[in-house]
């Protein structure tokens, strides 16, 4: 139902990238750095028109690289932080698309669960 509601937003953001949406989780893959601010502005204007708001601090911009890198300071683009790791649809992704953090998270949850069952 929510996907139908945001169909107009997806149509607009798809002009600059590829949008993946499921319920209220949305990822937009953009291959040109110059389109990042423009895409954020499209999203903010759509939200304003539809009386919705986004928590920019729970959002993130992640540059995907072949090698992982660590940032020394957080950079904000239009109020949205650039991150090196992001959780989308419950999966922890890194900027190098490694799944190790996600596997570690599942392992930690299983260990806690197993301790509760003993």
Buried (B, 14 or more C-beta within 10 A) or exposed (E): EEEEEBEEBBEBBEEBBEBEBEEEEBBBEBEEEEBBEBBBEBBBEBBEEEEBEBEBEEBBBBEEEEEEEEEEEEEEEBEBBBBBBBBBEEEBBBBBEEEEBBEEBBEEEEEEEEEEEE
